[in-house]
Amino acid sequence: VAVKGMVPGSWSFEGSFPVTILDSTGITIAQTTAMLTGDWKTEDYVPFEATLTFDTPVGGGKGSLMIKKDNRSGVAENDDSVLIPVNF
């Protein structure tokens, strides 16, 4: 699956951040690193691209695409993520 969108530049660490596909029970079925395709040294929104390869869960169903801020500090208040519902 090719994923494209926009995130604040501050969500990346040197132009990248994690992207995960979860099944309906919240189990990770694919992970990759999204790359910003514009200037990541900004608070403005920047386009990104990622490609995830996975086997469709048995029975298809629903799941989620999780886009997560790359928080290298480990400080909980700096965490952020977005869950986007998907159908398999």
C-alpha positions as CSV (number, residue, x, y, z in Angstrom):
1,V,0.0,0.0,0.0
2,A,1.3,3.4,-0.9
3,V,0.6,6.1,1.6
4,K,0.8,9.8,0.9
5,G,-0.2,12.8,3.0
6,M,1.0,15.8,4.9
7,V,2.3,16.2,8.5
8,P,3.9,19.1,10.3
9,G,7.7,19.1,9.7
10,S,8.2,18.8,13.5
11,W,6.7,15.3,13.4
12,S,9.8,14.0,11.8
13,F,13.4,13.3,12.9
14,E,15.6,14.4,10.1
15,G,12.8,13.9,7.6
16,S,11.3,10.6,8.6
17,F,8.8,9.1,11.0
18,P,7.1,5.7,11.7
19,V,4.0,4.4,9.9
20,T,2.2,1.2,11.0
21,I,-0.7,-0.9,9.8
22,L,-2.7,-2.6,12.6
23,D,-5.3,-5.3,12.3
24,S,-8.7,-5.0,14.0
25,T,-7.2,-6.3,17.3
26,G,-4.4,-3.7,17.3
27,I,-1.7,-6.1,16.3
28,T,1.0,-4.7,14.0
29,I,1.0,-6.3,10.6
30,A,3.4,-4.0,8.8
31,Q,5.7,-1.1,9.7
32,T,7.9,1.2,7.7
33,T,9.5,4.6,7.8
34,A,7.8,7.5,6.0
35,M,10.0,10.1,4.3
36,L,9.1,13.7,4.0
37,T,9.4,14.9,0.4
38,G,9.8,18.6,1.3
39,D,11.7,20.8,3.8
40,W,11.4,19.1,7.2
41,K,13.0,22.0,9.1
42,T,9.6,23.7,9.4
43,E,6.5,23.7,11.6
44,D,4.4,23.9,8.4
45,Y,2.8,20.9,6.8
46,V,5.1,18.9,4.6
47,P,4.2,16.1,2.1
48,F,5.3,12.5,3.0
49,E,5.4,9.1,1.3
50,A,5.6,5.6,2.6
51,T,5.0,2.1,1.2
52,L,3.9,-0.8,3.4
53,T,3.9,-4.5,2.3
54,F,1.7,-7.0,4.2
55,D,-0.6,-10.0,3.8
56,T,-4.3,-9.1,4.2
57,P,-5.5,-10.5,7.5
58,V,-7.6,-13.7,7.2
59,G,-11.2,-12.7,6.7
60,G,-10.2,-9.1,5.7
61,G,-12.0,-6.8,8.0
62,K,-11.0,-3.5,9.4
63,G,-7.8,-2.1,10.8
64,S,-5.9,1.1,11.2
65,L,-3.1,3.1,9.7
66,M,-1.1,4.7,12.5
67,I,1.0,7.8,11.7
68,K,3.2,8.6,14.6
69,K,5.4,11.6,15.5
70,D,9.0,10.6,15.8
71,N,9.7,11.5,19.4
72,R,13.4,11.0,20.0
73,S,13.2,12.7,23.3
74,G,11.2,9.9,24.9
75,V,9.2,12.6,26.8
76,A,5.6,11.5,26.9
77,E,4.1,14.9,26.4
78,N,5.9,15.1,23.0
79,D,4.2,12.0,21.7
80,D,1.5,12.3,19.1
81,S,-0.2,10.0,16.6
82,V,-3.2,9.7,14.3
83,L,-5.2,6.5,13.7
84,I,-6.9,6.3,10.3
85,P,-9.5,3.5,9.9
86,V,-8.9,1.2,6.9
87,N,-10.7,-1.7,5.3
88,F,-8.8,-4.7,4.0
